[in-house]
């Protein structure tokens, strides 16, 4: 009959150490960030260009809102 105990000579190489919970949490967070970055840039050839355009558009919108102090950012509706 076989025994459930590992051979004493090979016991050290079969043991799998579990990582520290803090290290595991950090690795999971890094993997999640990587997945988000890959998903957000899917189908975009030049992600840097898209990011620059987005920042430029936000800057234009911010300046436009600042140039109209009385409106509070709301647009006038005619009709």
N, C-alpha and C positions, 0 to 999 in steps of 0.2 A: 504494500500500500504506500502511496505517496504522502509526503508531508507538505504542509503549507508553508513551512519556513524556508526562506532562501538559503542557499549555500553561503556560509560565512565568508568565503573568498570573494564572491561577486556581489555581496549585499550593497556595497557602496555605490556601484555604478548604476544600479537599477532604481535608486531612490530619486524621486523628483521633488525638488524643493519648491515650496510655494513662495511666491514673492511677497515682500512686505506689503500690507494693504495700501500704504501711501504710494508706493511705486506702482502698484497695480492701478490705482485710481488715476495717477498721472499718465500712465500708458493708455488707459481707456480714453482720457480727455484728449490726448494728442491724436489718437486714432479718429475720434469724432471730428476734431477740427480738420483733419486731413480729408475725411469724407465730405465735409461741408465745402471745402475749397474745391475738391474735384467736381462736386455736383454743381456748384455755382459757375464753374468755368466750362462746363460741358457744352460743346458746340461753339465755343468762342476761340478763335485762333489767336487773338492778341488781347489777353486779359488786361494787360497794363493800359492799353489804349482805351478799353471800355471803362476802366476805373477812372482814368483821367477825364473822359467825357462826362462821367457821372459827377465828379467833383466840380467840374466847370459849370454844369447845369445847376447844381446846388448853390454855387456861388452867385450865379446870375439871379436865381430865385431869391436868395437872401438879400442881395442888393436891391432888387425890385421891391421887395417887401419893406425895406428900410427907407426907400425913397418916397413911400406913401405913408406918412406918419398918422394921418387922420383915419385911415381906413382900417387899420388893424389887421391887414393881410387879407381882408375879404374883398371880393370883386363886386363891382356894381352890376346890377342886373337891370337892363332896360326892358320895359314892357309893361 
